[in-house]
Amino acid sequence: MELAQETHQPVLSAEVTPTEQPEELQKAPVVAVTPEKKEIEVEQVVRTKPAETPTPAPAPAPVPAPAAPVQELPKTASQAPLMGLLGLGSLGLALLLRAVFKRIA
């Protein structure tokens, strides 16, 4: 009821206790409360049917835009990252082989 006064709009309300089970809550009668603390029927506040909206006129078919010419992307990539990875891999392999040969010897 306080919510109705604060918002100046009717709100839905039901008398429930904290110990009620969900099945009991579904059966509880619901009323609408106005800001003046008057109980009214829910049907006066809640719209049960969707509002009828006027059907808009169909839009004209869009005219397809002319196809843009396909542009090739510039070649900006280089082989430097690949060469760096190969060098790092070679160093790792060399260190691994050195450790293996030291163990063997």
DSSP file (Angstrom, degrees, kcal/mol; ACC not computed):
  #  RESIDUE AA STRUCTURE BP1 BP2  ACC     N-H-->O    O-->H-N    N-H-->O    O-->H-N    TCO  KAPPA ALPHA  PHI   PSI    X-CA   Y-CA   Z-CA
    1    1 A M     >        0   0    0      0, 0.0     4,-1.5     0, 0.0    36,-0.2   0.000 360.0 360.0 360.0 -35.0    0.0    0.0    0.0
    2    2 A E  H  >  +     0   0    0      1,-0.2     4,-2.3     2,-0.2     5,-0.2   0.856 360.0  57.4 -67.8 -33.4    2.9    2.3    0.7
    3    3 A L  H  > S+     0   0    0      1,-0.2     4,-2.5     2,-0.2     6,-0.3   0.891 103.6  52.8 -63.8 -38.9    4.3    1.6   -2.7
    4    4 A A  H  >>S+     0   0    0      1,-0.2     4,-1.4     2,-0.2     5,-0.9   0.890 110.3  48.0 -63.3 -39.1    1.0    2.7   -4.3
    5    5 A Q  H  <5S+     0   0    0     -4,-1.5    -2,-0.2     2,-0.2    -1,-0.2   0.894 113.3  47.3 -68.8 -39.0    1.3    6.0   -2.4
    6    6 A E  H  <5S+     0   0    0     -4,-2.3    -2,-0.2     1,-0.2    -1,-0.2   0.898 120.7  35.8 -69.6 -40.7    4.9    6.6   -3.4
    7    7 A T  H  <5S-     0   0    0     -4,-2.5    -1,-0.2     2,-0.2    -2,-0.2   0.606  97.5-134.4 -90.2 -11.8    4.4    5.8   -7.1
    8    8 A H  T  <5S+     0   0    0     -4,-1.4    -3,-0.2     1,-0.2    -4,-0.1   0.836  72.4 104.0  59.1  34.5    1.0    7.4   -7.4
    9    9 A Q  S   <S-     0   0    0     -5,-0.9    -1,-0.2    -6,-0.3    -2,-0.2  -0.971  81.1 -95.9-139.3 153.1   -0.2    4.3   -9.3
   10   10 A P        -     0   0    0      0, 0.0     2,-0.3     0, 0.0    24,-0.2  -0.460  42.4-166.0 -67.7 143.0   -2.3    1.2   -8.4
   11   11 A V  E     -A   33   0A   0     22,-2.3    22,-3.4    -2,-0.1     2,-0.3  -0.907  22.3-107.7-127.7 158.0   -0.2   -1.8   -7.4
   12   12 A L  E     +A   32   0A   0     -2,-0.3     2,-0.3    20,-0.2    20,-0.2  -0.622  40.1 179.8 -85.2 144.5   -1.1   -5.5   -6.9
   13   13 A S  E     -A   31   0A   0     18,-3.3    18,-2.9    -2,-0.3     2,-0.3  -0.983  13.3-178.0-144.9 152.6   -1.4   -6.9   -3.4
   14   14 A A  E     -A   30   0A   0     -2,-0.3     2,-0.8    16,-0.2    16,-0.1  -0.987  33.0-116.3-149.0 146.3   -2.1  -10.1   -1.6
   15   15 A E        +     0   0    0     14,-0.5     2,-0.3    -2,-0.3    -2,-0.0  -0.761  52.3 155.5 -84.3 111.5   -2.4  -11.2    2.0
   16   16 A V        -     0   0    0     -2,-0.8    -2,-0.1    12,-0.1     9,-0.0  -0.931  33.5-142.9-135.0 158.5    0.4  -13.7    2.5
   17   17 A T    >   -     0   0    0     -2,-0.3     3,-1.7     1,-0.0    -2,-0.0  -0.878  28.7-116.1-117.3 155.1    2.5  -15.0    5.4
   18   18 A P  T 3  S+     0   0    0      0, 0.0    -1,-0.0     0, 0.0    -2,-0.0   0.701 111.2  60.4 -64.0 -17.7    6.2  -15.9    5.3
   19   19 A T  T 3  S+     0   0    0      2,-0.0     2,-0.1     0, 0.0    -3,-0.0   0.488  78.1 116.1 -90.1  -1.4    5.4  -19.6    6.1
   20   20 A E    <   -     0   0    0     -3,-1.7    -4,-0.0     1,-0.1     0, 0.0  -0.387  62.8-128.3 -71.5 144.9    3.2  -20.2    3.1
   21   21 A Q     >  -     0   0    0     -2,-0.1     4,-2.0     1,-0.1     3,-0.5  -0.459  28.3-103.7 -83.9 161.4    4.3  -22.7    0.5
   22   22 A P  H  > S+     0   0    0      0, 0.0     4,-1.7     0, 0.0     5,-0.1   0.852 121.6  55.9 -56.1 -36.1    4.5  -21.8   -3.3
   23   23 A E  H  > S+     0   0    0      1,-0.2     4,-0.8     2,-0.2    -3,-0.0   0.898 108.4  47.8 -64.9 -37.9    1.2  -23.8   -3.9
   24   24 A E  H  > S+     0   0    0     -3,-0.5     4,-0.7     1,-0.2     3,-0.4   0.865 107.8  55.9 -69.5 -35.7   -0.6  -21.7   -1.3
   25   25 A L  H >< S+     0   0    0     -4,-2.0     3,-0.6     1,-0.2    -1,-0.2   0.856 103.0  55.1 -64.9 -34.3    0.8  -18.4   -2.8
   26   26 A Q  H 3< S+     0   0    0     -4,-1.7    -1,-0.2     1,-0.2    -2,-0.2   0.792 109.6  47.4 -69.1 -26.3   -0.6  -19.3   -6.2
   27   27 A K  H 3< S+     0   0    0     -4,-0.8    -1,-0.2    -3,-0.4    -2,-0.2   0.551  84.9 113.9 -91.0  -8.8   -4.1  -19.7   -4.7
   28   28 A A  S << S-     0   0    0     -4,-0.7     2,-0.2    -3,-0.6   -12,-0.1  -0.401  75.3-111.6 -66.1 135.8   -3.9  -16.4   -2.7
   29   29 A P        -     0   0    0      0, 0.0   -14,-0.5     0, 0.0     2,-0.4  -0.479  31.0-149.6 -70.3 137.2   -6.5  -13.8   -3.9
   30   30 A V  E     +A   14   0A   0     -2,-0.2    12,-0.3   -16,-0.1     2,-0.3  -0.902  17.6 177.6-110.7 134.5   -4.8  -10.8   -5.5
   31   31 A V  E     -A   13   0A   0    -18,-2.9   -18,-3.3    -2,-0.4     2,-0.4  -0.880  27.9-118.5-128.2 163.1   -6.3   -7.3   -5.4
   32   32 A A  E     -AB  12  40A   0      8,-2.3     8,-3.0    -2,-0.3     2,-0.5  -0.855  22.9-154.1-101.9 139.4   -5.2   -3.9   -6.7
   33   33 A V  E     -AB  11  39A   0    -22,-3.4   -22,-2.3    -2,-0.4     6,-0.2  -0.957   7.4-147.1-116.7 129.6   -4.6   -1.1   -4.3
   34   34 A T    >   -     0   0    0      4,-2.4     3,-2.1    -2,-0.5   -29,-0.2  -0.405  33.4-102.0 -86.1 167.1   -4.9    2.5   -5.3
   35   35 A P  T 3  S+     0   0    0      0, 0.0    -1,-0.1     0, 0.0   -30,-0.1   0.746 124.2  61.4 -60.2 -21.9   -2.8    5.4   -3.9
   36   36 A E  T 3  S-     0   0    0      2,-0.1     3,-0.1   -32,-0.1   -31,-0.0   0.288 121.1-110.1 -86.5  11.1   -5.9    6.3   -1.8
   37   37 A K  S <  S+     0   0    0     -3,-2.1     2,-0.4     1,-0.2   -35,-0.0   0.777  71.5 142.9  65.5  31.3   -5.7    2.8   -0.1
   38   38 A K        -     0   0    0     -4,-0.1    -4,-2.4     0, 0.0     2,-0.5  -0.857  48.6-132.6-100.6 136.1   -8.8    1.6   -1.9
   39   39 A E  E     +B   33   0A   0     -2,-0.4     2,-0.3    -6,-0.2    -6,-0.2  -0.764  32.7 173.9 -87.7 128.6   -9.0   -2.1   -3.0
   40   40 A I  E     -B   32   0A   0     -8,-3.0    -8,-2.3    -2,-0.5     2,-0.1  -0.827  38.9 -79.5-127.5 167.5  -10.2   -2.5   -6.5
   41   41 A E    >   -     0   0    0     -2,-0.3     3,-1.1   -10,-0.2     4,-0.5  -0.370  34.4-127.8 -67.5 146.1  -10.6   -5.4   -8.9
   42   42 A V  G >> S+     0   0    0    -12,-0.3     4,-3.2     1,-0.2     3,-1.5   0.842 106.0  65.9 -62.9 -34.5   -7.4   -6.5  -10.7
   43   43 A E  G 34 S+     0   0    0      1,-0.3    -1,-0.2     2,-0.2     5,-0.2   0.755  93.9  59.9 -62.9 -23.5   -9.1   -6.3  -14.1
   44   44 A Q  G <4 S+     0   0    0     -3,-1.1    -1,-0.3     1,-0.1    -2,-0.2   0.728 119.2  27.1 -75.1 -20.3   -9.5   -2.5  -13.7
   45   45 A V  T <4 S+     0   0    0     -3,-1.5     2,-0.4    -4,-0.5    -2,-0.2   0.807 112.6  62.9-107.5 -44.3   -5.7   -2.2  -13.5
   46   46 A V  S  < S-     0   0    0     -4,-3.2     2,-0.6     1,-0.0    -1,-0.1  -0.726  74.0-136.2 -94.7 131.5   -4.1   -5.0  -15.4
   47   47 A R        -     0   0    0     -2,-0.4     4,-0.1     1,-0.2    -3,-0.1  -0.756  18.3-174.8 -85.0 119.9   -4.8   -5.4  -19.1
   48   48 A T        +     0   0    0     -2,-0.6    -1,-0.2    -5,-0.2    -5,-0.0   0.752  68.8  55.9 -89.1 -25.2   -5.5   -9.0  -19.9
   49   49 A K  S    S-     0   0    0      1,-0.0     2,-0.1     3,-0.0     3,-0.1  -0.846  94.5-108.2-104.5 143.7   -5.7   -8.6  -23.6
   50   50 A P        -     0   0    0      0, 0.0    -2,-0.1     0, 0.0     2,-0.1  -0.416  43.4 -99.1 -66.7 145.7   -2.8   -7.2  -25.6
   51   51 A A        -     0   0    0      1,-0.1     2,-0.5    -2,-0.1    -4,-0.0  -0.374  37.7-113.0 -64.7 140.3   -3.4   -3.7  -27.0
   52   52 A E        -     0   0    0     -3,-0.1    -1,-0.1    -2,-0.1    -3,-0.0  -0.636  32.9-161.3 -77.5 125.3   -4.5   -3.7  -30.6
   53   53 A T        -     0   0    0     -2,-0.5     2,-0.1    -3,-0.0    -1,-0.0  -0.884  23.0-112.0-107.2 137.8   -1.8   -2.0  -32.7
   54   54 A P        -     0   0    0      0, 0.0    -1,-0.0     0, 0.0     0, 0.0  -0.418  34.4-113.4 -66.0 141.4   -2.6   -0.7  -36.1
   55   55 A T        -     0   0    0     -2,-0.1     2,-0.1     1,-0.1     0, 0.0  -0.639  32.8-127.8 -77.5 125.5   -0.9   -2.7  -38.8
   56   56 A P        -     0   0    0      0, 0.0     3,-0.1     0, 0.0    -1,-0.1  -0.359  27.7 -98.2 -72.0 153.1    1.7   -0.5  -40.6
   57   57 A A        -     0   0    0      1,-0.1     2,-0.1    -2,-0.1     0, 0.0  -0.431  50.4 -94.8 -66.6 142.8    1.6   -0.1  -44.3
   58   58 A P        -     0   0    0      0, 0.0    -1,-0.1     0, 0.0     3,-0.1  -0.362  41.7-118.7 -63.0 137.4    4.1   -2.4  -46.0
   59   59 A A        -     0   0    0      1,-0.1     2,-0.0    -3,-0.1     0, 0.0  -0.457  32.8-100.3 -74.4 146.3    7.4   -0.7  -46.7
   60   60 A P        -     0   0    0      0, 0.0    -1,-0.1     0, 0.0     3,-0.1  -0.348  47.5 -92.2 -65.5 150.1    8.4   -0.4  -50.4
   61   61 A A        -     0   0    0      1,-0.1     2,-0.1    -3,-0.1     0, 0.0  -0.414  46.2-115.0 -63.8 131.4   11.0   -2.9  -51.5
   62   62 A P        -     0   0    0      0, 0.0    -1,-0.1     0, 0.0    -3,-0.0  -0.401  23.2-120.7 -70.1 145.4   14.5   -1.6  -51.0
   63   63 A V        -     0   0    0     -2,-0.1     2,-0.1    -3,-0.1     0, 0.0  -0.743  32.6-114.8 -84.4 125.4   16.6   -1.0  -54.2
   64   64 A P        -     0   0    0      0, 0.0     3,-0.1     0, 0.0    -1,-0.1  -0.364  29.2-120.9 -64.2 138.2   19.8   -3.1  -54.1
   65   65 A A        -     0   0    0      1,-0.1     3,-0.1    -2,-0.1     2,-0.0  -0.473  35.0 -95.4 -75.7 148.5   22.9   -0.9  -53.9
   66   66 A P        -     0   0    0      0, 0.0     2,-0.2     0, 0.0    -1,-0.1  -0.381  48.2-100.1 -64.9 143.9   25.4   -1.4  -56.7
   67   67 A A        -     0   0    0      1,-0.1     3,-0.1    -3,-0.1     0, 0.0  -0.428  35.0-126.4 -68.0 133.1   28.2   -3.8  -55.8
   68   68 A A        -     0   0    0     -2,-0.2    -1,-0.1     1,-0.1     2,-0.1  -0.534  32.4 -99.4 -77.9 145.9   31.4   -2.2  -54.7
   69   69 A P        -     0   0    0      0, 0.0     2,-0.4     0, 0.0    -1,-0.1  -0.400  40.9-109.2 -65.7 142.4   34.5   -3.2  -56.6
   70   70 A V        -     0   0    0     -2,-0.1     2,-0.4    -3,-0.1    -3,-0.0  -0.589  33.8-155.5 -75.7 125.4   36.6   -5.8  -54.7
   71   71 A Q        -     0   0    0     -2,-0.4     2,-0.3    -3,-0.0    -3,-0.0  -0.850  11.9-128.8-104.5 139.5   39.8   -4.3  -53.4
   72   72 A E        -     0   0    0     -2,-0.4     3,-0.1     1,-0.1     0, 0.0  -0.658  25.9-119.3 -84.0 139.7   42.9   -6.4  -52.6
   73   73 A L        -     0   0    0     -2,-0.3     2,-0.1     1,-0.1    -1,-0.1  -0.477  33.6-101.6 -76.3 149.3   44.4   -5.9  -49.2
   74   74 A P        -     0   0    0      0, 0.0     2,-1.2     0, 0.0     3,-0.2  -0.375  30.9-114.0 -69.5 150.3   48.0   -4.7  -49.1
   75   75 A K        +     0   0    0      1,-0.2    -3,-0.0    -3,-0.1    -2,-0.0  -0.713  56.0 148.4 -85.7  93.5   50.7   -7.2  -48.4
   76   76 A T        +     0   0    0     -2,-1.2    -1,-0.2     2,-0.1     2,-0.1   0.554  35.6 100.5-106.2 -10.3   52.0   -6.1  -45.0
   77   77 A A        -     0   0    0     -3,-0.2     2,-0.3     2,-0.0    -2,-0.0  -0.410  51.3-167.1 -76.7 152.9   53.0   -9.4  -43.4
   78   78 A S        -     0   0    0     -2,-0.1     4,-0.3     1,-0.0    -2,-0.1  -0.824  32.6-116.8-131.9 174.0   56.6  -10.4  -43.3
   79   79 A Q  S  > S+     0   0    0     -2,-0.3     4,-2.4     1,-0.2     5,-0.2   0.395  86.1 100.5 -90.1   1.4   58.6  -13.6  -42.5
   80   80 A A  H  > S+     0   0    0      1,-0.2     4,-2.4     2,-0.2     5,-0.2   0.904  79.8  48.7 -60.2 -46.5   60.4  -12.0  -39.5
   81   81 A P  H  > S+     0   0    0      0, 0.0     4,-2.2     0, 0.0    -1,-0.2   0.901 112.4  49.6 -62.1 -37.8   58.1  -13.7  -36.8
   82   82 A L  H  > S+     0   0    0     -4,-0.3     4,-2.3     2,-0.2    -2,-0.2   0.921 111.1  48.8 -64.9 -43.4   58.5  -17.1  -38.4
   83   83 A M  H  X S+     0   0    0     -4,-2.4     4,-2.3     1,-0.2    -1,-0.2   0.887 110.1  52.3 -64.0 -38.7   62.3  -16.7  -38.6
   84   84 A G  H  X S+     0   0    0     -4,-2.4     4,-2.4    -5,-0.2    -1,-0.2   0.914 110.0  48.0 -62.9 -43.6   62.4  -15.6  -34.9
   85   85 A L  H  X S+     0   0    0     -4,-2.2     4,-2.5     2,-0.2    -2,-0.2   0.898 111.0  50.9 -64.7 -40.7   60.4  -18.7  -33.9
   86   86 A L  H  X S+     0   0    0     -4,-2.3     4,-2.2     2,-0.2    -2,-0.2   0.911 111.3  48.3 -63.0 -41.2   62.7  -21.0  -35.9
   87   87 A G  H  X S+     0   0    0     -4,-2.3     4,-2.2     2,-0.2    -2,-0.2   0.909 112.6  48.1 -64.4 -42.9   65.8  -19.4  -34.3
   88   88 A L  H  X S+     0   0    0     -4,-2.4     4,-2.2     1,-0.2    -2,-0.2   0.887 111.8  50.2 -65.1 -39.3   64.2  -19.8  -30.8
   89   89 A G  H  X S+     0   0    0     -4,-2.5     4,-2.5     2,-0.2    -2,-0.2   0.895 109.3  51.5 -64.8 -40.0   63.3  -23.4  -31.6
   90   90 A S  H  X S+     0   0    0     -4,-2.2     4,-2.4     2,-0.2    -2,-0.2   0.904 109.8  49.1 -64.2 -42.0   66.9  -24.1  -32.8
   91   91 A L  H  X S+     0   0    0     -4,-2.2     4,-2.4     2,-0.2    -1,-0.2   0.916 111.7  49.4 -63.2 -42.7   68.3  -22.7  -29.6
   92   92 A G  H  X S+     0   0    0     -4,-2.2     4,-2.2     1,-0.2    -2,-0.2   0.914 111.9  48.1 -62.1 -43.4   66.0  -24.8  -27.5
   93   93 A L  H  X S+     0   0    0     -4,-2.5     4,-2.6     2,-0.2    -1,-0.2   0.885 110.7  51.9 -65.0 -39.1   66.9  -27.9  -29.4
   94   94 A A  H  X S+     0   0    0     -4,-2.4     4,-2.2     2,-0.2    -2,-0.2   0.920 110.9  47.0 -64.3 -43.6   70.6  -27.2  -29.1
   95   95 A L  H  X S+     0   0    0     -4,-2.4     4,-2.1     2,-0.2    -2,-0.2   0.887 112.5  50.5 -65.3 -38.4   70.3  -26.8  -25.3
   96   96 A L  H  X S+     0   0    0     -4,-2.2     4,-2.2     2,-0.2    -2,-0.2   0.933 111.9  46.4 -64.9 -45.8   68.3  -30.0  -25.0
   97   97 A L  H  X S+     0   0    0     -4,-2.6     4,-2.6     1,-0.2    -2,-0.2   0.876 110.8  53.3 -64.2 -37.5   70.8  -32.0  -27.1
   98   98 A R  H  X S+     0   0    0     -4,-2.2     4,-2.0    -5,-0.2    -1,-0.2   0.919 110.0  47.3 -64.1 -42.7   73.7  -30.5  -25.0
   99   99 A A  H  X S+     0   0    0     -4,-2.1     4,-1.7     2,-0.2    -2,-0.2   0.900 112.6  49.6 -66.3 -39.4   72.0  -31.6  -21.8
  100  100 A V  H  X S+     0   0    0     -4,-2.2     4,-2.0     1,-0.2    -2,-0.2   0.928 111.8  47.6 -65.0 -44.5   71.3  -35.1  -23.2
  101  101 A F  H  X S+     0   0    0     -4,-2.6     4,-2.2     1,-0.2    -1,-0.2   0.834 108.7  54.8 -68.9 -31.4   74.9  -35.6  -24.3
  102  102 A K  H  < S+     0   0    0     -4,-2.0    -1,-0.2     2,-0.2    -2,-0.2   0.881 109.4  48.2 -67.7 -36.6   76.3  -34.4  -21.0
  103  103 A R  H  < S+     0   0    0     -4,-1.7    -2,-0.2     1,-0.2    -1,-0.2   0.895 112.6  48.1 -68.5 -40.6   74.2  -37.0  -19.2
  104  104 A I  H  <        0   0    0     -4,-2.0    -2,-0.2     1,-0.2    -1,-0.2   0.905 360.0 360.0 -67.0 -41.3   75.4  -39.7  -21.5
  105  105 A A     <        0   0    0     -4,-2.2    -1,-0.2    -5,-0.2    -2,-0.2   0.471 360.0 360.0 -76.8 360.0   79.0  -38.8  -21.3
